[in-house]
Amino acid sequence: MSDQNPYEKLGVSEDASFDEIQDVRNRLFEQYKGDTKRQEIIEAAYDAILMERLRMRQEGKIKVPERIRFPELRVPVPPKENPSSIENSSAWLQRILDKPTPIDVILPGAWYLGLSAISVFYPSGGDQTLQLALVVGVGISIYFLNRKEGKFGRAVLFTLLGLITGLITGGLVGNWLVPTIQQFIPLTVNQFSTVVTFVLWWLINSFLR
């Protein structure tokens, strides 16, 4: 078989078209699937034919379709990212994120804006006022979250997480930010953390299910 030219090894004539050569090559690969040595011979013959056709094209003897890829021009094609893997990776986001209507954003926003104003500008801004505002805020958050999905337990969970996260984050940030703000508005750390909690609740109510 080593004395055969590449056309004979593939079993095609020298005037065979590119499509015929590729079809034969693919059929032989499938026929000798698992026979690595035979597949190497087939691939070597196929590459030799393509190299000869490339030389003939460069000499102007034949015209080769642009879609034909020659051995020295073959570039590994990066594997396409599986769309299903993207969908799976973002599935949890799709389950909790919502596409709110303007009303879903405006209504809770109006409530929390009012509570924030009371917390900041109410005379003396005592702790009792802040506690009452937070209690009202808890009720508002549970109401709007439960209204979307009808899952009361989940609404309570997200509301409590927002409360804890808002107060802790607001307290930490307020310790170094409030002294600067006090130059313009008389504000305590507790008032600041309460407002941060209201903002976080608004985001949860508007953009989470």
GURO-485405 format. One line per field, with one value per atom (N, C-alpha, C): residue number from 1; chain; atom name; x, y, z. Coordinates in steps of 0.05 Angstrom, whole numbers, plus 5000, padded with zeros to 4 digits. Each point is the difference from the previous one (the first is absolute). Layout:
REM GURO-485405
num: c(NUM_...)
cadena: c(A_...)
atomo: c(CA_...)
xx: c(X_...)
yy: c(Y_...)
zz: c(Z_...)
REM end
This chain:
REM GURO-485405
num: c(1_1_1_2_2_2_3_3_3_4_4_4_5_5_5_6_6_6_7_7_7_8_8_8_9_9_9_10_10_10_11_11_11_12_12_12_13_13_13_14_14_14_15_15_15_16_16_16_17_17_17_18_18_18_19_19_19_20_20_20_21_21_21_22_22_22_23_23_23_24_24_24_25_25_25_26_26_26_27_27_27_28_28_28_29_29_29_30_30_30_31_31_31_32_32_32_33_33_33_34_34_34_35_35_35_36_36_36_37_37_37_38_38_38_39_39_39_40_40_40_41_41_41_42_42_42_43_43_43_44_44_44_45_45_45_46_46_46_47_47_47_48_48_48_49_49_49_50_50_50_51_51_51_52_52_52_53_53_53_54_54_54_55_55_55_56_56_56_57_57_57_58_58_58_59_59_59_60_60_60_61_61_61_62_62_62_63_63_63_64_64_64_65_65_65_66_66_66_67_67_67_68_68_68_69_69_69_70_70_70_71_71_71_72_72_72_73_73_73_74_74_74_75_75_75_76_76_76_77_77_77_78_78_78_79_79_79_80_80_80_81_81_81_82_82_82_83_83_83_84_84_84_85_85_85_86_86_86_87_87_87_88_88_88_89_89_89_90_90_90_91_91_91_92_92_92_93_93_93_94_94_94_95_95_95_96_96_96_97_97_97_98_98_98_99_99_99_100_100_100_101_101_101_102_102_102_103_103_103_104_104_104_105_105_105_106_106_106_107_107_107_108_108_108_109_109_109_110_110_110_111_111_111_112_112_112_113_113_113_114_114_114_115_115_115_116_116_116_117_117_117_118_118_118_119_119_119_120_120_120_121_121_121_122_122_122_123_123_123_124_124_124_125_125_125_126_126_126_127_127_127_128_128_128_129_129_129_130_130_130_131_131_131_132_132_132_133_133_133_134_134_134_135_135_135_136_136_136_137_137_137_138_138_138_139_139_139_140_140_140_141_141_141_142_142_142_143_143_143_144_144_144_145_145_145_146_146_146_147_147_147_148_148_148_149_149_149_150_150_150_151_151_151_152_152_152_153_153_153_154_154_154_155_155_155_156_156_156_157_157_157_158_158_158_159_159_159_160_160_160_161_161_161_162_162_162_163_163_163_164_164_164_165_165_165_166_166_166_167_167_167_168_168_168_169_169_169_170_170_170_171_171_171_172_172_172_173_173_173_174_174_174_175_175_175_176_176_176_177_177_177_178_178_178_179_179_179_180_180_180_181_181_181_182_182_182_183_183_183_184_184_184_185_185_185_186_186_186_187_187_187_188_188_188_189_189_189_190_190_190_191_191_191_192_192_192_193_193_193_194_194_194_195_195_195_196_196_196_197_197_197_198_198_198_199_199_199_200_200_200_201_201_201_202_202_202_203_203_203_204_204_204_205_205_205_206_206_206_207_207_207_208_208_208_209_209_209)
cadena: c(A_A_A_A_A_A_A_A_A_A_A_A_A_A_A_A_A_A_A_A_A_A_A_A_A_A_A_A_A_A_A_A_A_A_A_A_A_A_A_A_A_A_A_A_A_A_A_A_A_A_A_A_A_A_A_A_A_A_A_A_A_A_A_A_A_A_A_A_A_A_A_A_A_A_A_A_A_A_A_A_A_A_A_A_A_A_A_A_A_A_A_A_A_A_A_A_A_A_A_A_A_A_A_A_A_A_A_A_A_A_A_A_A_A_A_A_A_A_A_A_A_A_A_A_A_A_A_A_A_A_A_A_A_A_A_A_A_A_A_A_A_A_A_A_A_A_A_A_A_A_A_A_A_A_A_A_A_A_A_A_A_A_A_A_A_A_A_A_A_A_A_A_A_A_A_A_A_A_A_A_A_A_A_A_A_A_A_A_A_A_A_A_A_A_A_A_A_A_A_A_A_A_A_A_A_A_A_A_A_A_A_A_A_A_A_A_A_A_A_A_A_A_A_A_A_A_A_A_A_A_A_A_A_A_A_A_A_A_A_A_A_A_A_A_A_A_A_A_A_A_A_A_A_A_A_A_A_A_A_A_A_A_A_A_A_A_A_A_A_A_A_A_A_A_A_A_A_A_A_A_A_A_A_A_A_A_A_A_A_A_A_A_A_A_A_A_A_A_A_A_A_A_A_A_A_A_A_A_A_A_A_A_A_A_A_A_A_A_A_A_A_A_A_A_A_A_A_A_A_A_A_A_A_A_A_A_A_A_A_A_A_A_A_A_A_A_A_A_A_A_A_A_A_A_A_A_A_A_A_A_A_A_A_A_A_A_A_A_A_A_A_A_A_A_A_A_A_A_A_A_A_A_A_A_A_A_A_A_A_A_A_A_A_A_A_A_A_A_A_A_A_A_A_A_A_A_A_A_A_A_A_A_A_A_A_A_A_A_A_A_A_A_A_A_A_A_A_A_A_A_A_A_A_A_A_A_A_A_A_A_A_A_A_A_A_A_A_A_A_A_A_A_A_A_A_A_A_A_A_A_A_A_A_A_A_A_A_A_A_A_A_A_A_A_A_A_A_A_A_A_A_A_A_A_A_A_A_A_A_A_A_A_A_A_A_A_A_A_A_A_A_A_A_A_A_A_A_A_A_A_A_A_A_A_A_A_A_A_A_A_A_A_A_A_A_A_A_A_A_A_A_A_A_A_A_A_A_A_A_A_A_A_A_A_A_A_A_A_A_A_A_A_A_A_A_A_A_A_A_A_A_A_A_A_A_A_A_A_A_A_A_A_A_A_A_A_A_A_A_A_A_A_A_A_A_A_A_A_A_A_A_A_A_A_A_A_A_A_A_A_A_A_A_A_A_A_A_A_A_A_A_A_A_A_A_A_A_A_A_A_A_A_A_A_A_A_A)
atomo: c(N_CA_C_N_CA_C_N_CA_C_N_CA_C_N_CA_C_N_CA_C_N_CA_C_N_CA_C_N_CA_C_N_CA_C_N_CA_C_N_CA_C_N_CA_C_N_CA_C_N_CA_C_N_CA_C_N_CA_C_N_CA_C_N_CA_C_N_CA_C_N_CA_C_N_CA_C_N_CA_C_N_CA_C_N_CA_C_N_CA_C_N_CA_C_N_CA_C_N_CA_C_N_CA_C_N_CA_C_N_CA_C_N_CA_C_N_CA_C_N_CA_C_N_CA_C_N_CA_C_N_CA_C_N_CA_C_N_CA_C_N_CA_C_N_CA_C_N_CA_C_N_CA_C_N_CA_C_N_CA_C_N_CA_C_N_CA_C_N_CA_C_N_CA_C_N_CA_C_N_CA_C_N_CA_C_N_CA_C_N_CA_C_N_CA_C_N_CA_C_N_CA_C_N_CA_C_N_CA_C_N_CA_C_N_CA_C_N_CA_C_N_CA_C_N_CA_C_N_CA_C_N_CA_C_N_CA_C_N_CA_C_N_CA_C_N_CA_C_N_CA_C_N_CA_C_N_CA_C_N_CA_C_N_CA_C_N_CA_C_N_CA_C_N_CA_C_N_CA_C_N_CA_C_N_CA_C_N_CA_C_N_CA_C_N_CA_C_N_CA_C_N_CA_C_N_CA_C_N_CA_C_N_CA_C_N_CA_C_N_CA_C_N_CA_C_N_CA_C_N_CA_C_N_CA_C_N_CA_C_N_CA_C_N_CA_C_N_CA_C_N_CA_C_N_CA_C_N_CA_C_N_CA_C_N_CA_C_N_CA_C_N_CA_C_N_CA_C_N_CA_C_N_CA_C_N_CA_C_N_CA_C_N_CA_C_N_CA_C_N_CA_C_N_CA_C_N_CA_C_N_CA_C_N_CA_C_N_CA_C_N_CA_C_N_CA_C_N_CA_C_N_CA_C_N_CA_C_N_CA_C_N_CA_C_N_CA_C_N_CA_C_N_CA_C_N_CA_C_N_CA_C_N_CA_C_N_CA_C_N_CA_C_N_CA_C_N_CA_C_N_CA_C_N_CA_C_N_CA_C_N_CA_C_N_CA_C_N_CA_C_N_CA_C_N_CA_C_N_CA_C_N_CA_C_N_CA_C_N_CA_C_N_CA_C_N_CA_C_N_CA_C_N_CA_C_N_CA_C_N_CA_C_N_CA_C_N_CA_C_N_CA_C_N_CA_C_N_CA_C_N_CA_C_N_CA_C_N_CA_C_N_CA_C_N_CA_C_N_CA_C_N_CA_C_N_CA_C_N_CA_C_N_CA_C_N_CA_C_N_CA_C_N_CA_C_N_CA_C_N_CA_C_N_CA_C_N_CA_C_N_CA_C_N_CA_C_N_CA_C_N_CA_C_N_CA_C_N_CA_C_N_CA_C_N_CA_C_N_CA_C_N_CA_C_N_CA_C_N_CA_C_N_CA_C_N_CA_C_N_CA_C_N_CA_C_N_CA_C_N_CA_C_N_CA_C_N_CA_C_N_CA_C_N_CA_C_N_CA_C_N_CA_C_N_CA_C_N_CA_C_N_CA_C_N_CA_C_N_CA_C_N_CA_C_N_CA_C_N_CA_C)
xx: c(5017_4983_5017_5026_5017_5008_4999_5007_4978_4976_4977_5002_4990_4999_4976_4998_4979_4972_4996_4974_4992_5019_4995_4994_5014_4996_4971_4990_4973_4979_5010_4982_4984_5012_4987_5017_4988_5015_5013_5021_5015_4984_4978_4983_4975_5001_4977_4997_4975_4995_5007_5002_5006_4978_4976_4978_5001_5007_5003_5023_5022_5023_4993_4987_4992_4980_4981_4980_5013_5019_5014_5017_5014_5016_4983_4977_4982_4989_4993_4988_5021_5025_5021_5006_5000_5004_4979_4975_4979_5003_5008_5003_5022_5022_5022_5002_4977_4999_5012_5019_5014_5027_5004_5025_5018_5015_5016_5020_5014_5020_4988_4977_4987_4990_4990_4990_5023_5024_5023_5008_4998_5006_4980_4975_4979_5004_5006_5004_5025_5021_5025_4995_4984_4994_4982_4981_4982_5016_5018_5017_5018_5011_5017_4985_4975_4984_4995_4993_4995_5025_5023_5025_5005_4995_5004_4980_4975_4981_5007_5012_5009_5022_5019_5022_4989_4981_4988_4985_4987_4986_5019_5022_5020_5013_5001_5011_4979_4975_4979_4988_5005_4990_4971_4993_4972_4991_4973_4988_4988_5007_4991_4979_4978_4980_5012_4991_5011_4995_4978_4993_5019_5017_5018_5023_5005_5021_5023_5024_5024_5014_5016_5012_5015_5016_5017_4983_4975_4983_4980_5000_4980_5005_4980_5002_4980_5009_4981_4977_4976_4976_4994_4999_4994_4972_4997_4973_4980_4977_4979_4989_4995_4989_4971_4995_4974_4979_4980_4979_4986_4998_4985_5016_5027_5016_4996_4997_4994_4973_4981_4973_5000_5015_5000_5014_5022_5015_4984_4983_4984_4972_4994_4972_4992_5019_4993_4994_5014_4994_4972_4994_4974_4977_5006_4979_4995_5020_4995_4998_5011_4999_4973_4990_4974_5004_4982_5000_4976_5004_4978_4987_4975_4985_5006_4995_5004_4985_4976_4985_5015_5012_5014_5024_5011_5023_4990_4980_4991_4986_4982_4984_5018_5017_5017_5019_5009_5019_4987_4974_4987_4997_4993_4998_5027_5021_5026_5012_4993_5009_4987_4974_4986_5011_5005_5012_5028_5015_5027_4999_4981_4997_4992_4982_4992_5023_5016_5023_5022_5003_5021_4990_4976_4991_4980_4991_4981_5014_4987_5012_5012_5025_5016_5009_4984_5009_5007_4985_5006_5000_5011_5001_4973_4980_4973_4989_5005_4990_5013_5026_5014_4990_4995_4990_4972_4983_4973_5002_5018_5003_5009_5018_5010_4978_4983_4978_4981_4994_4983_5014_5026_5015_4999_5002_4998_4973_4979_4973_4998_5010_4999_5015_5024_5017_4986_4989_4987_4976_4985_4976_5007_5020_5006_5013_5017_5012_4979_4983_4979_4980_4996_4981_5009_5027_5010_4997_5008_5001_4980_4989_4982_5015_5026_5016_5007_4984_5003_5026_5007_5025_5025_5000_5022_5001_4976_4999_5011_4994_5010_5030_5010_5029_5016_4991_5014_4998_4978_4996_5020_5002_5018_5029_5007_5027_5007_4980_5004_5004_4984_5002_5028_5008_5026_5023_4999_5022_5000_4977_4998_5011_4992_5009_5029_5010_5029_5017_4992_5015_4998_4975_4997_5016_5001_5015_5030_5011_5028_5008_4984_5006_4995_4979_4992_5021_5016_5020_5020_5007_5020_4987_4976_4987_4983_4987_4982_5014_5024_5013_5002_5004_5002_4972_4980_4973_4989_5009_4989_5007_5020_5006_4977_4983_4978_4973_4997_4975_5005_4986_5004_4989_5018_4993_5016_4987_5014_5005_5017_5007_4975_4983_4976_4981_4998_4983_5011_5026_5012_4996_5004_4997_4970_4982_4971_4994_5010_4996_5012_5024_5013_4982_4988_4982_4976_4989_4977_5008_5023_5010_5003_5011_5004_4973_4981_4974_4986_5004_4988_5012_5026_5012_4989_4998_4990_4971_4983_4972_4996_5017_4997_5011_5023_5015_5003_4990_5000_4971_4998_4974_4991)
yy: c(4976_5024_5025_4997_5023_5010_4982_5008_5015_5000_5013_5030_5015_5029_5006_5025_5007_4996_5003_4996_4971_4982_4972_4991_5012_4993_5007_5022_5007_4987_4990_4987_5020_5022_5020_5006_5010_5007_5027_5005_5025_5025_4996_5022_5002_4987_5001_5028_5008_5026_5000_5024_5002_4987_5004_4988_4970_4988_4971_4990_5015_4992_5001_5021_5003_4979_4994_4979_4973_4993_4975_4999_5022_5001_4996_5014_4997_4972_4988_4973_4980_5003_4982_5003_5025_5005_4986_5001_4987_4969_4991_4971_4988_5015_4990_5014_5006_5013_4981_5011_4984_4989_4999_4991_5024_5008_5024_5000_4977_4999_5005_4987_5003_5029_5011_5028_5019_4994_5017_4999_4976_4997_5016_4998_5014_5030_5010_5029_5010_4983_5008_5002_4981_5001_5024_5005_5023_5026_5003_5024_5003_4977_5001_5010_4991_5009_5030_5009_5029_5016_4990_5015_5002_4978_5000_5020_5000_5018_5029_5005_5027_5009_4982_5007_5006_4984_5005_5026_5007_5025_5024_4997_5022_5003_4978_5002_5008_5004_5009_4978_4975_4978_4993_5004_4994_5023_5001_5019_4984_5008_4985_5017_4989_5015_5011_5024_5013_4984_4984_4986_4976_4993_4977_5009_4985_5006_4981_5011_4984_4995_4978_4992_5022_5016_5020_5024_5001_5023_4993_4975_4992_5013_5013_5013_4987_4991_4987_5019_4990_5016_4997_5023_4998_4989_4983_4989_5021_4997_5020_4995_5022_4998_4989_4980_4987_5019_5008_5018_4989_4973_4989_5004_5001_5005_5028_5019_5028_5002_4986_5001_4988_4978_4987_5017_5014_5016_5024_5010_5024_4993_4974_4992_5011_4999_5010_5030_5015_5028_5005_4984_5003_4993_4983_4992_5022_5017_5020_5028_5005_5027_5004_5025_5007_5023_5001_5023_5018_5019_5014_5020_5004_5021_5027_5022_5026_5001_4989_5001_4984_4977_4984_5014_5019_5016_5025_5013_5026_4996_4981_4997_4995_4979_4996_5024_5011_5023_5024_5005_5022_4995_4975_4994_5004_4989_5001_5028_5015_5028_5015_4995_5013_4992_4974_4991_5011_5002_5012_5029_5015_5028_5002_4983_5001_4994_4980_4991_5022_5016_5020_5027_5008_5027_5002_4978_5001_5013_5019_5013_4980_5005_4984_4974_4989_4975_4979_4997_4981_4971_4983_4972_4987_5010_4989_5006_5023_5007_4982_4995_4982_4972_4990_4973_4997_5021_4999_5000_5016_5001_4973_4987_4974_4979_5001_4982_5003_5025_5005_4991_5004_4991_4970_4985_4971_4992_5012_4993_5006_5023_5008_4980_4992_4982_4973_4989_4974_5002_5022_5003_5000_5016_5002_4974_4987_4975_4978_4998_4980_5004_5025_5006_4990_4999_4991_4970_4984_4971_4985_5013_4986_4981_5005_4982_5016_4997_5016_4995_4974_4993_5012_4999_5012_5030_5012_5029_5008_4985_5005_4996_4979_4995_5022_5009_5021_5027_5004_5025_5000_4977_4999_5002_4987_5003_5028_5014_5028_5017_4994_5015_4997_4975_4995_5012_4995_5011_5030_5012_5029_5013_4989_5012_4997_4976_4995_5017_4999_5016_5030_5009_5028_5009_4983_5007_5002_4981_5000_5024_5004_5023_5026_5001_5025_5010_4982_5008_5019_4997_5018_5020_4995_5018_5021_4993_5019_5026_4999_5025_5020_4990_5018_5011_4982_5009_5020_4998_5017_5030_5005_5027_5013_4984_5010_4993_4976_4991_4988_5008_4987_4971_4981_4972_4983_4980_4981_4974_4984_4974_4983_5000_4984_5009_5026_5010_4992_5002_4992_4971_4982_4971_4994_5015_4996_5006_5023_5008_4979_4991_4979_4975_4993_4977_5004_5024_5006_4999_5009_4998_4971_4984_4972_4986_5006_4988_5008_5025_5009_4984_4995_4984_4971_4989_4973_4998_5019_5000_5004_5016_5007_4979_4989_4984_4970_4992_4972_4989_4974_4988_4994)
zz: c(5000_5000_5000_5010_5001_4973_4979_4973_4986_5012_4987_5004_4980_5004_5018_5010_5019_4988_4974_4988_5002_4995_5001_5029_5019_5028_5008_4990_5007_4981_4977_4982_4984_4992_4983_4976_4979_4976_5004_4983_5003_4991_4986_4992_5017_5023_5018_5012_5005_5011_5030_5011_5029_5017_4991_5015_5000_4977_4998_5018_5000_5017_5029_5008_5028_5008_4983_5006_5004_4982_5003_5026_5005_5024_5025_5001_5024_5002_4977_5000_5010_4990_5009_5030_5010_5028_5017_4990_5015_4998_4976_4996_5018_5003_5016_5027_5010_5027_5021_5015_5020_4990_4974_4988_4996_5020_4999_4977_4996_4979_4973_4994_4974_4997_5021_4998_4995_5011_4995_4970_4988_4972_4983_5007_4986_5002_5024_5004_4985_5000_4986_4970_4989_4972_4993_5017_4996_5001_5019_5002_4976_4990_4977_4975_4997_4978_5002_5024_5003_4995_5009_4995_4970_4985_4971_4987_5009_4989_5007_5023_5008_4981_4995_4982_4972_4991_4974_4999_5022_5001_4998_5016_4999_4973_4985_4973_4979_5010_4982_4984_5006_4984_5007_5025_5008_5018_5004_5018_5023_5024_5023_5015_5008_5015_5026_5008_5024_5025_4999_5025_5006_4980_5004_5019_5021_5019_4995_4995_4995_5026_5001_5025_5015_4985_5013_5008_4990_5007_5022_5009_5019_5027_5010_5026_5019_5023_5019_5006_4997_5006_5030_5014_5029_5004_5019_5005_5007_4988_5006_5028_5013_5027_4998_5016_4999_5011_4984_5010_5025_5001_5023_5026_4999_5024_5010_4980_5008_5014_4988_5012_5027_5004_5026_5021_4991_5020_5009_4983_5007_5008_5003_5007_5027_5019_5027_5000_4982_4998_4988_4980_4987_5020_5019_5019_5020_5007_5021_4989_4976_4989_4986_5001_4988_4981_4981_4981_5009_5017_5012_4980_5004_4986_5014_4988_5013_5027_5001_5025_5022_4993_5019_5012_4985_5010_5015_4990_5011_5027_5002_5025_5024_5000_5024_5003_4978_5001_5015_4994_5013_5030_5008_5028_5015_4988_5014_4999_4980_4999_5023_5004_5022_5027_5004_5025_5005_4978_5002_5009_4988_5008_5029_5009_5029_5018_4992_5016_5002_4979_4999_5011_4993_5006_5023_5011_5022_5024_5013_5023_5020_5006_5019_4989_4981_4987_5020_5021_5021_4991_5017_4993_4997_5016_4998_4972_4989_4973_4980_5003_4981_5002_5024_5004_4988_5003_4989_4969_4989_4971_4989_5015_4991_5001_5021_5002_4976_4993_4977_4975_4998_4977_4996_5023_4999_4988_5009_4990_4970_4992_4971_4983_5009_4985_4997_5022_4998_4982_5001_4984_4970_4992_4971_4989_5017_4991_4998_5019_5000_4978_4992_4979_4973_4996_4975_4995_5020_4996_5018_5020_5018_5018_5005_5018_5025_5020_5024_5014_5002_5014_4986_4974_4985_5004_5000_5004_5027_5021_5027_5000_4987_5000_4987_4976_4986_5016_5013_5016_5023_5015_5023_4991_4977_4990_4993_4987_4994_5025_5021_5025_5012_5003_5012_4984_4974_4982_5000_4999_4999_5026_5023_5025_5004_4994_5004_4981_4974_4980_5006_5006_5006_5024_5020_5024_4994_4985_4994_4982_4980_4982_5014_5016_5013_5020_5012_5019_4989_4974_4989_4981_4990_4981_5013_5022_5014_5009_5011_5008_4977_4976_4977_4993_5001_4994_5020_5025_5021_4995_4983_4993_4984_4988_4984_5012_5011_5011_5028_5020_5026_4999_5000_4996_5019_5012_5017_4985_5011_4987_4998_5021_5000_4978_4996_4979_4972_4997_4975_4994_5019_4996_4994_5012_4995_4971_4990_4972_4981_5007_4983_4998_5023_5001_4982_5000_4983_4970_4993_4973_4991_5018_4994_4997_5017_4998_4973_4993_4974_4977_5000_4979_5000_5024_5002_4991_5009_4992_4971_4988_4971_4981_5007_4981_5007_5023_5007_5000_4994_5001_5028)
REM end
